[in-house]
Amino acid sequence: MIGFEDYSRGCELVPGQMPKFHYIAAAEVDRITDVPDGLFSKEVQEAEYAVFSLRGPLSNISGLFRYIYDEWLPASEYRLDPQMMADFEYYREPVNDRNDARVDIYIPIVPK
């Protein structure tokens, strides 16, 4: 499963504040024709990603996002890819125990 955060509509990255985003709960499919009726598709383009892993309580995910956008990204040699203006959480397995989640966060980046 995937949690897709779309920052493309009115996003402003302000240090110390979580950016506004539109959240899309998603599932990966092999082909667009595999999308069930009543749902829609969104193709995610290839990009270079910084990947951060959360192992532990799912409640820690907001803290990890704060670290990424408030500390890591400003101090790094990268910025959010303006062609993407999104990031996503990739859940490789179901979260059966909210205190033992395994989630990877993908941030599309380009050099500053």
Sequence and secondary structure as in RCSB ss.txt:
>XXXX:A:sequence
MIGFEDYSRGCELVPGQMPKFHYIAAAEVDRITDVPDGLFSKEVQEAEYAVFSLRGPLSNISGLFRYIYDEWLPA
SEYRLDPQMMADFEYYREPVNDRNDARVDIYIPIVPK
>XXXX:A:secstr
 EEEEE TTT    TTS    EEEEE   SSGGGS TT         EEEEEEEEE GGGHHHHHHIIIIIIHHH
SSEEE TTT EEEEEESS  S TTSEEEEEEEEEEE 
